[in-house]
Amino acid sequence: MTIDNNFNKRQMKLIICDNYEKMSEEAALIVISQMKKKPGLVLGLAAGATPIGLYKLLVEANRRAEIDFSQVTTFNVDEYYRIAKSDPGSYWQTMRRIFLNKVNILEENINILNYSGNEAAEFCNDYEKKIKARGGIDLQILGIGRNGHIGFNEPGSDFRSKTRKVKLAEKTIQANAKHFRAKDEMPDEALTMGLATILKAKKILLLASGKDKAEAVAEAIEGPMTEAMPASVLQKHRNAAFVIDKEAGERLRVKKVGQS
Ligand code: GLP
């Protein structure tokens, strides 16, 4: 494992793990330590395949009573727009199936951007208010899209953006269509926390695994901070960590320096 706390002047932390399992374990250690420090943790969650291993480890830690979710509040970073809660492709369903139904979190403390009405702007505004009312997000877990999106903030998203309705990029539709029976069943719009919303989290933990993510990871960490690469906005954050596996790190220059 390579740990580089200060590999560039922007001070993000980078942990490169040997494989997916080790990445998940490393991420779980971080989440568990935050939960132990603050029982009423406000936890930002991401759906997608990458954090599944982390969530499995958190479920196990909860089962052996190492961590307790009874005072934890969660806010999911994104969701498809106008998707039924019952749709197996919805993040509302997925998050419950893989994680939330398996831990002792209270239903009223689960927040997901699932909305099918016409007042999306109002719904998103309320989501922002709810986050604020809970004291802000303590720890935000993120994945990264192949095009560098975080949440559903696609390339070109404003760094000042708040929670809002967005149009999905073709690359995202292609990558995520496998979760739906047919491509045309997949919504092409979504609700997502904005980049400014994400940046307000006190701590950010971005996970990435596999070669598919290598280019986005290298650009986000070592490239210029630009709205063309949404994850590069994390270079602004004082407490952001990338926990990735070797394959996702294979395009980084830093791995050549002091890798163990
Ligand atoms: C998806 C989601 C993100 C997720 C990212 C990576 O489209 N909107 O929340 O973090 O893209 O997904 P995965 O982990 O499945 O590669």
Residues whose N, C-alpha, C, O or C-beta is under 5 A from the ligand:
A	BS01	GLP	A46 A47 G48 A49 T50 D78 L142 G143 I144 G145 G151 F152
